[in-house]
Amino acid sequence: MAELFDVALSANDQAFTKAELQTSVADRDTGLASGVNNAVARVAGLLAVALIWVFTHFVRGSDGLPLFSIALPPAMALQVALIASVCGVLAAVAPARRAAALDPAQAIRM
């Protein structure tokens, strides 16, 4: 089952980072390349979710039961979303406070 999630995560990962994207295309085409990269990443994510659904619904063991039962109770989904949101806000606080303390002219030069 871990291999299935590894495939899903790697398919959902964006193909290029911002730096790789900017160095691989001309400046005038950066926006288009970014949009294409984003679309490919989204389609890959949807494909990964679809493959997981197909695998969990159609692959059966010798006893006829699903080989892997992947269930996420709504309460746990809410807890995960809440924890991820709190972590995201906490991770953004330090850089935001540091940037707020800078002189605007210095911040633009960085």
N, C-alpha and C positions, 0 to 999 in steps of 0.2 A: 504494500500500500504506500510505503514511503516513496517508492520509485514513481508512482503515479502522481503524487503531489510535487515531486521534483520536476517532472515533465511539465506540469501545469504552471509551476512558478517560473521555470525557464522560458516557457512560451509567452508568459505574460510580461516578462521583463522587456523593457524597451530595447530596440535594436541598437541604437546609438545614443551615446551621451551627448550633451550639448556641445562639448569641446570637439568630439569626433565629428559631429554633424557640421559644425562651422568650418572645420578644416577640410572636409571632403567635398564641399560644394562651393560654388561662387557666391559672393556676398549677395548678389541680386536674387539668388535662388534659395537662400536660407529659409525663408518663410514657407515656401512650397515644400522643401525637403522636410522641414519640421512637421508640417501638416501630414505629409505622406507617412513619416515615421510614426506619428501619433495614431494614424488610422490603422497602420499595420499592427501596432501594439494592441490596440483595442480589439481588432479582429482575432489576433492570436489569443487574447484573453477569453473571448467568447468561444473560440474553438476549444480551448482547454476545458472550460466549464462544460461544454457540450460533450466532450469526450469522457469526462468524469461521470456525467449523468448516464451516458450510454453504457459505460463500463459497469457502473453500480447497478443498473437496471437489467442488463441482458447477460452479464457473465454470471453463471450459476455454478455452484459446486455439484458434486455427485449426488448430494441429497436434495437438490432442487432449490435450496435456499441461496440467497445472494452470497457471493464470495466475500464481499466487503460491504458492510452496512455503514454508510456514512450519514449520520443524522446530527443536525445541529438544532437543539431546542431553542425556541424563540428567546427564552430568558438568557441563555448563554450568549446568543448572538447580540443581545442588547448589552450584556456585560462586556463583551469583547469590544463592541463599538464605543462604549463609554470609556473603557481603559485606553483604547487607541486615541480617542479624542483628547483625553487628559494628557497623555504622553506627548502628543503633538503640540498642544498648547504649552506645556512645560518646556519642551525642546525649543520653542520659538521665543520664550521669554528672555533668555540671556542675550541672544543676538539682537533682539529688538531694543533691549535696554542699553546695550552697548552702542547701537546705532543712534539712539535718541540722544546720547550724551555727546556725540560728535558735532562739530561745526558743519553746517550744510555744505559749505564749499569744500571741506576736506572729504566729506562723504561722497561727493560727486566725483572727486579725483580718484577715488579707490576703485 
